[in-house]
Amino acid sequence: MEARALIGWNLRRLRVAKGLSQERLALAAGIDRAYVGRVERGSENVTISTLEAMAVALAVPVAALFIEPEAGAEPPMPLRAGRRAKSG
């Protein structure tokens, strides 16, 4: 898998696992939401500083963005669209 696609795959997998929208991740990492989408699609050549900012926002080591998926693994599913229900 190409490096940009690999980073995008892992970024989306980790973001969805944490229940974060692209907007929330972007806000926590101090980057633009559209940029997060481009990274997830593998169309952005991301810098080490940006990788580090996203990893910190996800509370994972930077190396987690470079893990090869298992053969035949399904792409990460997107979060359900819409606002979350208010609790309490």
C-alpha positions in Angstrom: 0.0 0.0 0.0 1.3 3.5 -0.9 2.4 5.5 2.2 -0.2 8.3 1.7 -3.0 5.7 1.4 -1.6 3.8 4.4 -1.6 7.0 6.6 -5.1 7.8 5.4 -6.4 4.3 6.2 -5.0 4.4 9.7 -6.0 8.0 10.4 -9.6 7.2 9.5 -9.5 3.9 11.4 -8.2 5.5 14.6 -10.5 8.6 14.3 -13.6 6.5 13.9 -12.5 4.1 16.7 -12.3 7.2 19.0 -15.7 8.5 17.8 -14.3 11.7 16.5 -15.6 13.5 13.4 -13.1 15.0 11.0 -14.0 18.4 12.3 -13.3 17.4 16.0 -10.0 15.9 15.0 -9.0 18.9 13.0 -9.9 21.2 15.9 -7.9 19.2 18.4 -4.9 19.0 16.0 -5.0 22.6 15.0 -5.5 21.9 11.3 -8.3 22.5 8.7 -11.1 19.9 8.5 -10.9 19.7 4.7 -7.2 18.8 5.1 -8.1 15.9 7.3 -10.4 14.6 4.6 -7.7 14.9 2.0 -5.2 13.0 4.2 -7.8 10.3 4.8 -8.3 10.0 1.0 -4.5 9.8 0.5 -4.4 12.8 -1.7 -2.3 15.0 0.6 1.4 14.7 1.2 1.4 15.3 4.9 4.3 16.6 7.0 5.8 15.0 10.0 4.6 17.9 12.2 1.0 17.4 11.0 1.3 13.6 11.6 2.5 14.3 15.1 -0.3 16.8 15.8 -3.0 14.3 14.6 -1.4 11.5 16.6 -1.4 13.6 19.7 -5.0 14.5 19.1 -5.8 10.8 18.8 -3.7 9.9 21.8 -1.6 7.4 19.8 2.0 7.1 18.9 2.9 8.5 15.4 3.9 4.9 14.4 0.3 3.9 14.7 -0.3 5.8 11.5 2.0 3.5 9.6 0.6 0.0 10.6 -0.1 -2.1 7.5 -3.7 -3.5 7.5 -4.1 -7.3 7.4 -4.5 -8.8 4.0 -8.2 -8.5 2.9 -9.1 -6.0 5.6 -12.2 -4.0 4.9 -11.7 -0.2 4.8 -12.7 1.6 8.0 -16.4 2.5 8.1 -17.4 6.2 8.4 -19.1 7.6 11.5 -22.9 7.8 11.4 -23.9 11.2 9.9 -25.7 13.8 11.9 -25.5 15.2 15.4 -25.3 13.0 18.5 -28.3 12.8 20.8 -27.9 14.9 23.9 -27.3 12.8 27.0 -29.1 13.3 30.3 
